[in-house]
């Protein structure tokens, strides 16, 4: 078993993982199932990265390893320094008030920004003196986020952080996290199932499938590398590239294609048209392709 942590920032990379493998026992006969398999990634400094994958793809295992809460069987993790992790459970002490929890945070963290944590709670009207057990699920989420931000992390890991929030608050939280990133240079990895929430929020994509990264990179660059062709029924698209997804109807075929490097603007003629790819198109196409590849 090898696991190393290097706290020096290098080359604008906030966090780097190489060759992560993690298996769990699945039965009494000692059988194991791999949650991660040779998973490697780099997170650019000062970016918000979306970690996307189907249920069971290894997202929570990966975040737990990056946070230092779980040891990989093999592989290495190097990070940029202070890391905060907000898990799916958003665990807070139910018999303590948010004020009590922030006081505890100040005592337990070597670096602590009480004003920053308190401002977050006030921004979302969380009652500071009410025991957390009497707060709503969304308010407890805000307490967990406030504690994470109060520790002034260089890397913030969020596992389904918006699940307990209503749509309006989700949008406000996402916007405020972007402000925190811009103001502090913090890097964020945000795991979510809701692809529609990512537009305008994330600038880096990490797509996890069956324990490995199926797609990674700058969001805008990835979108520019893909195109959709729409035209009459056909077995192949009208332009070069790798077909990621194809759909056929009686009178129409649609191909989502990854363009060759340095291919420039795609050209179509006759009955064919091409259009830009949305983030949701991109993610769902690659997830579908990964699933079919695993089944094949």
Buried (B, 14 or more C-beta within 10 A) or exposed (E): EEBEEEEEBEEEBBBBBBBBBBBEEEEEEEEEEBBBBBBBBBBBBBBBBBBBBBEEBBBBBBBBBBBBEBBBBBBBBBBBBBBBBBBBEBEBEEEBBBBBBBEEBBEEBEEBBEEBBBBBBEEBEBBBEEBBEEBEEBBBBBBBBBBBBBBBBBBBBBBBBBBBBEEEBBBBBBEBBBEBBEEBEBBBBBBBEEBEBBEEBBBBBBBBBBBBBBBBBBBEEBBEBBBBBBBEEBEEBBBEBEBBBBEEEEEEBBBBBBBEEEEEEBEBEEEBEBEEBBBEBBBBBBBBBBBEEEEE
